[in-house]
Amino acid sequence: MSIDELAATPRLLVALDFDGTLAPLVDEPMTARMIPGAAEAVAALVAAPRTTVAFVSGRTLDDLRVIAEHDDHSPIVLAASHGAQWWHPSGAIGDDSRDSDVADRALRDELRGAAEAIAGEVDGAWVEPKAFGFGVHTRRAAPDRAVSVHERVDALVAARAPQWRRRVGHSITEYAFRDEGKDTAVARLRDLTGATGVLFAGDDVTDEDALRSLGPGDVGIRVGAGETAASMRVRDEAELAAVLLGLARRRAAAQE
């Protein structure tokens, strides 16, 4: 389906990854913010008729709300932790970070501590705490040292928690004892909104789950390089912002 055709769908869902999609990837993750063009496009989509906008991110819910500058009055739905945590303006979904087994959280903390010790041996490597696991970042580390960090933490988790879900992204490996993915997040959003058409955009390996799940009445967009199941590709956040703004304008015109 083309963007023009999607603009005319009766009920549109626009589901967007955040880091590397609306905001540039940065060395200090909590400083990430949408580029101005992306913020303008998101605002235009929010204002478009019969359109729901959602951010679908691997970030924890609290962190996603900070970087998205998202408050309790926002109309934007959040699917955080790859869809294991939720925020909806009506409370229809709520926060799905239900209490986990005490043993799961104890193992999470133990393995995160061990991973922090490994990362602490390498300049530029660090561990990001997550609600259901942790992520190992090596963006600022020397490439050969980065490989060693990921291999050692992989071995640690494989030995102690082989059932955990492992995800690889841009200079990050994530581990979690919950199995939700962005594909299930998009499916849940589709059901919630009654969407007749979905646009999903993302830049990373973890976004491919959602892109592969899209149907013939949807549009998938890959931001940047890499193998993809998306039907469209854009170079960067600015080019995506232009596509999204064009969609918002076409939708407003089509619904008049």
C-alpha positions in Angstrom: 0.0 0.0 0.0 1.2 3.5 -0.7 1.2 6.5 1.7 -1.6 8.1 -0.4 -3.8 5.0 0.0 -3.0 4.8 3.7 -4.0 8.4 4.2 -7.6 7.5 3.1 -8.0 4.5 5.5 -11.0 4.9 7.8 -9.0 4.5 11.1 -5.3 5.0 11.0 -2.7 3.9 13.6 0.8 5.4 13.3 3.2 3.4 15.6 6.7 4.7 15.8 9.9 3.6 17.4 11.7 6.5 19.1 15.5 6.3 19.2 17.0 6.4 15.8 13.6 7.0 14.3 12.2 10.3 15.7 15.4 11.2 17.6 19.0 10.7 16.7 21.0 8.0 18.5 23.1 9.7 21.2 25.9 8.6 23.5 23.9 9.7 26.6 20.5 8.0 26.1 18.5 10.2 28.4 19.4 13.3 26.4 17.6 11.9 23.3 14.8 14.2 22.0 12.8 14.3 18.8 14.2 16.5 16.1 12.0 19.6 15.4 10.7 18.2 12.2 9.6 14.9 13.8 7.9 16.8 16.6 6.0 18.9 14.1 5.0 15.8 12.1 3.8 13.9 15.3 1.7 16.9 16.3 0.2 17.1 12.9 -0.7 13.4 13.0 -2.2 13.7 16.5 -4.4 16.5 15.1 -5.4 14.5 12.0 -9.0 13.0 12.0 -9.5 9.4 13.2 -5.8 8.9 13.8 -3.9 7.4 16.8 -0.2 8.0 17.3 1.8 5.6 19.5 5.5 5.3 20.4 6.7 1.7 20.6 10.0 1.5 22.3 12.4 -0.8 24.1 12.8 1.9 26.7 11.2 1.5 30.1 8.0 3.5 30.5 9.5 6.1 32.8 12.5 6.7 30.6 10.3 6.9 27.4 8.1 9.5 29.0 11.1 11.6 29.9 12.7 11.5 26.4 9.4 11.9 24.6 8.5 14.9 26.9 5.3 13.1 27.5 2.9 14.2 30.2 -0.5 13.0 31.6 -2.3 15.3 29.1 -0.7 13.7 26.0 -2.9 11.9 23.5 0.0 9.7 22.4 -0.2 6.0 23.5 3.1 4.5 24.8 4.1 0.9 24.5 7.4 0.6 26.4 9.7 -2.2 27.2 8.9 -3.7 23.8 5.2 -3.8 24.7 5.5 -5.1 28.3 4.6 -1.6 29.8 1.8 0.7 28.6 0.4 4.2 29.0 -2.9 5.3 27.4 -4.6 8.7 27.9 -7.9 7.0 28.8 -6.4 4.4 31.0 -7.8 1.7 28.7 -4.5 -0.2 28.7 -2.7 1.0 31.7 0.8 0.0 32.9 1.3 -3.7 32.3 4.4 -3.9 34.5 2.6 -6.3 36.8 4.5 -7.7 39.7 6.8 -10.5 38.5 7.9 -13.5 40.4 10.3 -12.5 43.1 12.8 -15.0 41.8 12.7 -13.3 38.3 13.6 -9.9 39.8 16.2 -11.3 42.1 17.9 -13.0 39.1 17.6 -9.8 37.1 19.4 -7.8 39.8 22.1 -10.5 40.2 22.8 -10.8 36.5 22.7 -7.0 36.0 25.3 -6.6 38.8 27.6 -9.2 37.2 27.1 -7.5 33.8 28.0 -4.1 35.3 31.2 -5.6 36.6 32.1 -6.9 33.1 31.3 -3.6 31.5 33.1 -1.7 34.1 36.4 -3.2 32.9 36.0 -1.5 29.5 36.0 2.3 28.8 32.8 3.3 27.1 30.8 0.2 28.0 27.9 0.4 30.4 24.7 -1.3 31.6 21.2 0.2 31.4 18.8 -1.1 34.0 15.4 -2.1 32.5 12.2 -3.1 34.2 12.5 -6.8 33.1 16.2 -7.1 32.5 19.0 -4.9 31.3 20.8 -3.7 28.2 24.6 -3.7 27.6 25.8 -0.6 25.6 29.1 -0.3 23.9 28.6 2.7 21.5 31.5 4.5 23.1 33.8 1.5 23.5 36.7 0.4 21.2 35.2 -2.1 18.7 37.4 -5.1 19.8 36.7 -4.4 23.5 33.0 -4.1 22.7 32.9 -7.5 21.2 34.5 -9.0 24.3 32.0 -7.3 26.6 29.0 -8.7 24.6 30.5 -12.2 24.4 31.1 -12.3 28.1 27.7 -11.1 29.1 26.1 -13.4 26.5 27.9 -16.4 28.1 26.8 -15.2 31.6 23.1 -15.0 30.6 23.2 -18.2 28.6 24.5 -20.1 31.6 22.3 -18.5 34.3 19.1 -17.6 32.4 18.9 -19.4 29.0 15.2 -18.9 28.8 15.5 -15.1 28.7 14.8 -13.2 25.5 17.9 -11.7 23.9 17.7 -8.8 21.4 20.5 -7.1 19.5 20.4 -3.5 18.4 22.8 -0.6 17.5 25.7 -1.3 19.9 23.4 -2.8 22.5 22.4 -6.3 23.6 19.3 -6.5 25.7 18.2 -9.4 27.9 14.7 -9.8 29.5 12.7 -12.3 31.4 9.5 -11.1 29.6 8.9 -12.1 26.0 6.8 -9.3 24.6 7.9 -7.9 21.2 7.0 -5.0 19.1 5.0 -7.2 16.8 2.6 -8.1 19.7 2.6 -4.4 20.8 1.4 -3.3 17.3 -1.2 -6.1 17.2 -2.5 -5.0 20.6 -2.6 -1.4 19.4 -4.5 -2.4 16.3 -7.1 -4.2 18.3 -7.4 -1.3 20.8 -7.9 1.4 18.1 -9.8 -0.6 15.6 -7.3 0.5 13.0 -8.0 -0.3 9.4 -4.5 0.7 8.4 -1.2 0.9 10.2 2.1 2.7 9.6 5.0 1.5 11.6 8.5 3.0 11.4 11.7 1.9 13.0 15.5 1.8 12.5 16.8 -1.3 14.3 16.7 -5.1 14.4 14.1 -5.1 17.1 11.7 -3.1 14.9 11.8 -5.9 12.3 9.4 -8.0 14.4 6.8 -5.3 13.9 7.6 -4.6 10.3 7.3 -8.3 9.5 3.9 -8.4 11.2 2.3 -5.8 9.0 -0.4 -6.7 6.5 -1.2 -5.6 2.9 -3.3 -2.7 4.1 -0.3 -1.3 6.1 2.9 0.6 5.4 6.3 -0.2 7.0 9.2 2.2 6.9 12.8 1.4 7.7 15.0 4.3 8.8 18.6 3.9 7.6 20.5 0.9 6.4 20.1 -2.8 7.1 18.0 -5.7 5.9 14.3 -5.1 6.3 10.8 -6.3 5.7 9.6 -2.7 5.3 8.0 -1.6 2.1 9.7 1.8 2.3 13.1 3.1 3.3 14.2 6.6 4.3 17.7 7.8 5.0 17.3 9.4 8.4 15.0 11.0 11.0 14.5 14.1 8.9 13.4 12.2 5.8 11.0 10.2 7.9 9.6 13.4 9.5 8.9 14.7 6.0 7.0 11.5 5.1 5.0 11.6 8.3 4.1 15.3 7.8 3.0 14.6 4.3 0.8 11.7 5.5 -0.8 14.0 8.1 -1.6 16.6 5.5 -3.0 14.1 3.0 -5.1 12.6 5.7 -6.5 15.9 6.8 -7.4 16.7 3.1 -8.8 13.2 2.5 -11.1 13.4 5.5 -12.5 16.8 4.6 
